[in-house]
Amino acid sequence: MTIARDELIRILAEADPVGLVGNGAPKDEYAAEADAILGLQGVPTLTEITGVFAVSFSDPGACPRETARWIAHEMERRAG
């Protein structure tokens, strides 16, 4: 699956797993997480996506599985 970095950043901003964008952070606030996800091998699993957020925010529950599922679905849907 190939997805553009900017598109993944948009997806993560829409998902807003930890509520940063909803609290006024810029839309590119999840750029580091997008880069980490893009650095994964193959199609990211839900565990890998939740793991990226767990590491970034030092919180294992930072990205709920349902949010990760939506992110993965949108990545697949929007991939070019």
N, C-alpha and C positions, 0 to 999 in steps of 0.2 A: 504494500500500500504506500502510495506517495501522496503526501499532503504538504502544501506550502506552509512554511513557518507562520506567516501572517494569518493564514486561515486557521491554523491550530490555536494561535493566540486569541483569535476571535471566538473560537469554540470555548476555550477555557474562560474567557471573560463572560460569555453567555451562561456557562455553567456556574461560575463564581463559587467554587466549592467552599471557600472559607469566608465568603462575604466581603471581600476587599473592595470589589468594584461597586457593590451595593452601598458601601460606606464612603464612596467618593474617590477611591483610588483610580488611577488612570487605566484605560482599557488594556494597556500592555503590561499590567502588573504581574501577569502570569508568564512572562516571556522566559524566565529561567526554567519554569516547569515545562513549558513547551519545548525548550531545547533539550531538557532531560528526556522527555518522552520521544522526541525525534531521534535521540541517540540510542534508543533501545533497538535490539535486533528483532527484525520481523514485525509482525502485527502485535502491538502492545496488548497484554492481557489486563483484565480488571485489577488483578493483584499488583501488576507493575505500575499501573496508573495510580492506584491508591498509595503504593509505596513511594512514588515520586513526591506526592504531597505530604506523606508522613515524614519523609526525610526533610523536605523543605521547611515544614512548619513544626517539626519536632512534636508531632501529634499523630498517633496512629489512626485517629478518626477524622483527620482533616478533610478527607474526601470520601464521603460515604460510597458504598458499592453501587447504589442506584445512580449516583452522579457519575461515577466512573463508567457505568454501563452506557449512560447517555453520551458521554464524551466519546467512548469507543464507537458507538453507533454513528454519531455525527462525523467522526473522522472517516469512517468507511463511506458514508453517504457523500461527503464533500471531497473525497480524494479524487485527484485528477488523473 
